[in-house]
């Protein structure tokens, strides 16, 4: 092993094998930057070939590089002081911790929402079962009320017949 990092990256749908002393993360970052820049050109200039997109991208990146070097050379580019750097580093650490905390809160809330959805589904199923039971009970009640009315009518008829028989028996005496 020669101590070099080896990665495969995809730029504009094509895979490229990279070998470098730089970190894998840096290599991925550079490849993503090139892919983004090429996407900018291929999106705007859809009718030109990939070779022209690559040349335009290279020219654009070279332009950015030379402008940055000119700024640094002219003294227009200030590096942060160690205190500013440490402050920024502390802020990044704080924000990373905050991001992680928010991520955990998000996961907890997502879990609660999923539980609410599961409970809601169970409640909806139970509600549907209760509606079906209510429908069956309403049907049974309706038939029992009808049977009760019929029996009530029969009792009234029998009571009239008994009353008529009593009246007839009294009249025959």
Beta strands, then each sheet from edge to edge (+ up, - down):
strand 1: 5-11
strand 2: 14-20
sheet 1: 1+ 2-
end
